[in-house]
Amino acid sequence: MQDKIGLKVLGPVFYRRKFKWCERCIANVVLGISSNYFIFRSLILIQKEDANKFYMKKIGIILLVGILISCNKEKVKLGIEMSVGDKHATEASITIGSMGQLGRMKFLVDDEVVAVDEAGNHQMNFYYRKMEMEMGSMRYDSDYPEATQFSRLLHTQLGFLFNQPIKGIVKRNGATRITEDFKKWEGYANMDPKVAKSLEESFSHRNIVLPADEIQEGDSWNAEMDRESNGMLMHMKMTYTLKSVSSEEIKITLKGEMSTKSGMSATGTIEGEMVLDGKSHYTKSVKMDFLMKAQGQTIPMNVLMSTTKIKD
């Protein structure tokens, strides 16, 4: 009799304790324990519940955990921060047409930080180290300028650029421009003005303009810019999305449209990805795929760029 009475007394106590244990379980789920763990442990207490109510609770918990995870995304303030003396080597390649049938170009450019002010403006020296170009049967290699007549002709315009410091500025927000006055350089008179402008504009593609506010993974920002190349003024509308952030690198996807404002009429689309250094936020790599439409033709173009820090 005592045993039976004991069971009757202990029974409600046991279930009350069990119910309190379930409340603690739910609280732990809200703090971040996975929904699958909660569902498994909760099955002990819901044997008499209606199945529809159970599934509604399960969906609610999954949504709650998803909201908590999204709220815990860390925000980051993007901005280039380098030190005086930092040096980098950049290899870039441009492929025009399917498999490069319309042309290929390769560049090797070094850079060095010579000064940084309080506003985060980096005074830079850029150096053209090497250039290769292939357009059908015409080829140019800056290391072998006398190889062909075309090579010799092109080198008379470009030769004075190599291994000479080209002054520029890289701002904290990534905006990059050349401040060097090429007109004072010996040999500039031999250069086609369109080629000179194209070379100057090429440096502005090294970095993108970073957002002013803090952002988190999944956030996007827009930018519009004009770029001049070989006499054509291109207007570009870009959308950048923060894909991932780690201590090693920051990945950003990019997508946009472009159209000419002067010169040959052309339109096109751009897609790609950019990787920034996780510490300095300076560009580590770029991959861009262009699809241009001009004069009834569709012309694909691919740009690849890789930057590594030079260790003394």
N, C-alpha and C positions, 0 to 999 in steps of 0.2 A: 504493500500500500504506500509506503514511504517513497519507494522508487517511482511509482506512478505519479504521486503528488509532486515529486521532484521534477519529473519530466514536464508536467503541466506548468510548473513554475519557471523552469529553465527555458522552456520553449520560447515564450515571448521575449525573454531577455536575449536569447541567442539570435532571434530574428531582428531585434532592435539593433544589436551590435552589428549584425550583418548589414543592415540597412545603412548604419553610420559608416561602415567600411565602404559601401558603394558610393556614398557621398564623397568620401575622400578620393576614391578612384576617379570620379568625374572631375573633381578639382584638379587632380594631376593631369588629366587629359587637357583641360583648359590651359594649363601651364606648358604644354608642349608634348606630352606623351602621345604616341601615334594612335590614330583612331582604331586601327585593327586590334591593338592591345585592349583598348577599352571595350570594344564589341565582344571580344573573347571572354573577358572577365565579367562583363555584365550579363552574359547568358545565364549565369547561376541564379539571378534574381528575377528574370523576366519570363520564366516558364509559363506563367499564367496570364501574361499580357497578350493583348490582341496583336497579331502579326503586323498589321498595318501600322500600329503605333510604334512598334519596334523599328520598322524600317524608316519611319519618319524621323525617329530619334537618331538612327544611324546616319542618315543623310545630314541632319542638323549638325552632328558632331564633326563630320567630315568637312562641312562648310566652315565651321568655326575654326577648326585647326588650319584650314587653308587661309582664312583671314588673318589668323595670328602669325602664320609664316610670312605672308605678304607684308604685314606691319613691321616685321623684324628685319626687313631689308635695310642694309646700311646705306646711308646717303654719303656721297663723295663730292668734294669740290675739286673739279678738274682745273689744272693750271700748271704750266711748264715752270719748273724750278731746277736750274742747273747751276753749277759752280764755275768760277773762273778757272780755266785750264782744262775743262772737259773737252774731249775730242771724240769725233765720230767719223765713221766711214760708211758711205751710202752707195749701194749698187742699185741701179735702176735700169729697167728694160722696157721698151715699147714695141709692141707687135701690131702692125697695121695690115688688115685683110686676113682672110682665112689662112692659117698657118704661116702668116707673115709674107704672103705673096706680094703685097704692095709695099712692104718695107719693114726694116727692123732697125732699132737703135739701142745702144747700150751706153751708160754713163757710169763713171766712178767719180764721186765727189766727196771730199773730206770737209769737215767743219771744225771750228775751234771757238770756244767761248773766251772772249778777251776782257769783258767787263759786264757787270750786272748792277743796275741801279735799284733804288728802293721800290720803284714801281713795278719791278720785275721785268724790265726791258733788258734783253740779252744782246750785247754788242758781239757780233759774230764775224769771223773770217771764213769764207767758203773758198775751196780750191778745186778747180777742175783738174782731175788727175789723168783721166782717159776718156776717149769717146770713140765709139764705133758706129758705122752707119752702112746700111745695105739697102739699095733700091734697084732691083733688077740686076743688071750687070755692073752697076756703079757701086763701088765700095770705098769706104774710108776708114782708116785706123790711125788714130793720132800718134801711135807708136811707130808707124811706118808711113809717114806722109808722102814719101817719094814713090810709093808702090805703083800708082797709076796717074794718068793725067787728071782724072776727076779728083783724086786724092790731093794732088798738089794744088789744084785750083781751090778746093775747099779749105785747105790748110792755110792758104794765104789770108783767109777771112777769120779763121778760128785760132790759128796758132798762138797768137799773143795772149790768149786767155789761160793757157795751161800753167799750173803751178804758181799762179800769182794770187795773192789774197784779194778776194772780192768782199768788200764790206757790206754787211747787212744787219738787220734787226729782227730778232724773234721775241715777240711780246709774250707776256705771261698767258694771255688767252690764245696763243698759237698763231696769231697773225704774223706773217713773215713777209718782209720786203727787202729789196736790195737798195742800199744807199750809195753804192759805188758810182762814181761819175766816169763811165767808160770813155766818154769823149776826151778825157785827159790822157788816155792810154795811147802809147805808141802802137800803131797798127789798127786803131779803131776806124780810121778813114777807109780802110780796105773792106770793112764789114758792111754787108747789106743791112740797112736800118731795120727791116722786118726781122731778120735773123737776130739782130741785137735785142730787139724787144722780146722776141720769143724766149731767148735765153734768160733775160731778166724775169719774165713771167714764170719760167719753169721753177724758180725757187719758191714762189708763193704756193705751190702745190705740195710742199714738203709737210706742212701741218694744216690741220683744219682749225677753224675758229671755234673755240670751246665755249660752252654756256657760262653765263655769269653766275647762275644760282647753283646750289647743291642739287644733285640728281641721284637717282637710284636705278638699279637694273630695270630695264624696260622703258625708262623715260626717253623721250625724243626731243630734239630741238631742230629748228630750221635755219637756213642761211641762204642768202642770195649773193652772187658775185659776178663780176665781169672778168674774163680772161682773154688776152690777145695772143694769137699764135699765127705766125706767117701771114699777117695782114688781115686775119679774120678776128672780129670781136665777138666772143661767145658769151652769152648770158646763161648762168647756171643757177638752178633752184635745187637745193639739196635738203634732205632730211637725214639726220643722224640719230641712231638709237644705241643707247648703252646696253651692250649685250651681257657683259660679265666683268667683275672686278676681283682682282686678287693682288697679293703683295708683289707678284712677279710681273703681271701685265694687265692691261685694261683693253677689252675688245669692244669695238664700235662698228656697227653695220651702217652702211650708207646707201642711199638711193636718191636718184634725182633725174631732172630733165635739163636739156640744154637746147639753145637755139641761137643762130647767128643774128647779130644786130648790124653787122656790116660785112662786106666781102661776099663770098659765095653763100647762097642760101642753103642752110642745112639745119636739121633738127636731130635730136637723139636722146637716148636714155643712158643712165649710169647706175651700176650696181657694184657693190664691193664690200670690203671689210678693212678696217684699220686697227692696228694694235699699237698701244702706247706702252712705254715703260712704266711699270707699276710704281716706281719711286719718283722719277723726274717728270713723267707724263710727256716725255719727248717721243716722237714717232719712232717705232721699232720696225714696222712693216706696213705696206699698203698693197692692196690688190683691188684694181678697178677694171671693170668690163664696160666698155662703151659700145653702143650700137648707133651709128650715125646714118642718116638718110640724106643724100645729096644728089641732085641731078638724076633722080630716078633710080639710084643705086643704094643698097644697104651695105655699109662698110663696118665690120667689127674691128674693135681696137682694144688691146689689153695692155694694162700698165702694172708692172710689179716693181716694188721697191723694198729693200731690206737695209736697215741701219744697225750697225754694231758700235759699241763704245770701244774706243782705242785705249788700251791700257799702256801706261808708260813703262 
